[in-house]
């Protein structure tokens, strides 16, 4: 069982089936885990559930030695079936009250937040962290909202009662900027999945985070 | 609670968001229920989960007076959250063993079957009925297998340990043919959803079923 109180949100990898085509989902996840990613999310909106379930099982097994949580995007049923450590939902997915009822108190539940109104309407007792964004324009999420910028992220992070990860169009340089806010970390897809060396990309993002945080 | 042993599989309506655009999902379901449909399925593969959940809740409420089961396609989490009466999965959805474990013994579980090999590999103790097809070519399911014909349906129905509904391209005339096999009913989308009068279409399908069965 993952300890929810000691999560490391600095670099949160969201796996993408298209961008990981070169190395594969599991290999990319393991490379990032070895390099210090603190959470791994399986997000495959175009996959059928069987493929998603099979991948979740494979990821769960491969990530066991690293003791970092596997989060499943959207599909609460897949998260439960694969005994993932958590589930992440957006504003158009199942309501957070329903999700928490289905998964129980121990599973990690993350929620996507785009603006202050969404933060204010959220019951913080049901949510373990929020993914806030898109901070910058993103190409990997087709139906993304307009970018909120680092200032938009910073505003939400200052008011959030739960840990905050910025998401959307984040690269090394932008990680330094975000680390200067009170946000707890960054979530990335292409900054790791799309890279020639996913492990090295993860280390560089962690270094960029440390640089921003300490400056 | 729906009694699983007394289900009426003769005419099983599968709701489609595009084809029900004229009357709406709930109105179409109620018209079919009033006219004698025995089961109603919510199938919206292109919808986000929130829309699917909201629709399931609305259908559950609207169908309560008719005492007929609401089945949710694919999404076990939505079925559980909306307290639907059952869930229907295909060969590329969550494995039936996993589905049964998530929903417990009382919920109705249906499985799509295309050939004898799939029937043979199925654990009949976990499944309450099978949807067999496509019997004829269909336009409403984009990734459908090749049609198996009435003879293909008949072969599978003769060997099935659980009730069988034929699905795929079924209209009134073809319902008469299928009712002459040992199958238990038909599942239709466009033969009800796409019609000017969904209630009348349902009555006509039931009459066609009776005609075939008695002949």
HADDOCK unambig.tbl for C-alpha pairs under 7 A between the chains (distance, minus, plus):
assign (segid A and resid 48 and name CA) (segid B and resid 92 and name CA) 6.11 0.50 0.50
assign (segid A and resid 48 and name CA) (segid B and resid 93 and name CA) 6.08 0.50 0.50
assign (segid A and resid 49 and name CA) (segid B and resid 92 and name CA) 6.60 0.50 0.50
assign (segid A and resid 49 and name CA) (segid B and resid 93 and name CA) 4.66 0.50 0.50
assign (segid A and resid 49 and name CA) (segid B and resid 94 and name CA) 5.56 0.50 0.50
assign (segid A and resid 50 and name CA) (segid B and resid 92 and name CA) 5.14 0.50 0.50
assign (segid A and resid 50 and name CA) (segid B and resid 93 and name CA) 4.67 0.50 0.50
assign (segid A and resid 50 and name CA) (segid B and resid 94 and name CA) 4.88 0.50 0.50
assign (segid A and resid 50 and name CA) (segid B and resid 95 and name CA) 6.90 0.50 0.50
assign (segid A and resid 53 and name CA) (segid B and resid 94 and name CA) 6.92 0.50 0.50
assign (segid A and resid 76 and name CA) (segid B and resid 77 and name CA) 5.78 0.50 0.50
assign (segid A and resid 77 and name CA) (segid B and resid 76 and name CA) 5.77 0.50 0.50
assign (segid A and resid 77 and name CA) (segid B and resid 77 and name CA) 4.86 0.50 0.50
assign (segid A and resid 81 and name CA) (segid B and resid 98 and name CA) 6.24 0.50 0.50
assign (segid A and resid 92 and name CA) (segid B and resid 48 and name CA) 6.09 0.50 0.50
assign (segid A and resid 92 and name CA) (segid B and resid 49 and name CA) 6.59 0.50 0.50
assign (segid A and resid 92 and name CA) (segid B and resid 50 and name CA) 5.13 0.50 0.50
assign (segid A and resid 93 and name CA) (segid B and resid 48 and name CA) 6.07 0.50 0.50
assign (segid A and resid 93 and name CA) (segid B and resid 49 and name CA) 4.65 0.50 0.50
assign (segid A and resid 93 and name CA) (segid B and resid 50 and name CA) 4.66 0.50 0.50
assign (segid A and resid 94 and name CA) (segid B and resid 49 and name CA) 5.56 0.50 0.50
assign (segid A and resid 94 and name CA) (segid B and resid 50 and name CA) 4.87 0.50 0.50
assign (segid A and resid 94 and name CA) (segid B and resid 53 and name CA) 6.92 0.50 0.50
assign (segid A and resid 95 and name CA) (segid B and resid 50 and name CA) 6.88 0.50 0.50
assign (segid A and resid 98 and name CA) (segid B and resid 81 and name CA) 6.23 0.50 0.50
